[in-house]
Amino acid sequence: MIRGKRRIKQKEIADEVGISKEQVHHIVTTVLGYRKVCAHWVPRQHTVEMKAQRKNVCTQYLKRYNTEGEAFLQRILTGDESWAHHYGPECKAQSMEYRHKTSQSAR
């Protein structure tokens, strides 16, 4: 259940399984070895110009893909470390997810 949905709440698990939140907490943390961690905001922010440049490049790539097809995609090599996530939590609690004690850090 946790592996499929890392941001699941203890209350959701308790309701689905039919046990108390306290029992869920004990099982998840002590028996299974999971803990809740929060996402960290990336300090590096793109400027308006950088975002515009990326949009322009992506638009050019789409035009070339429409012209050249799959062969164009085979020639693309990426090496950027920037990530853009569709999911944007409104508060810290929404970004929390379960991690197993053997999971590597998200850094």
Summary of the structure (lengths in Angstrom):
residues: 107
radius of gyration: 20.5
end to end distance: 24.6
largest distance: 58.4
contacts: 182
relative contact order: 0.18
helix: 45%
strand: 7%
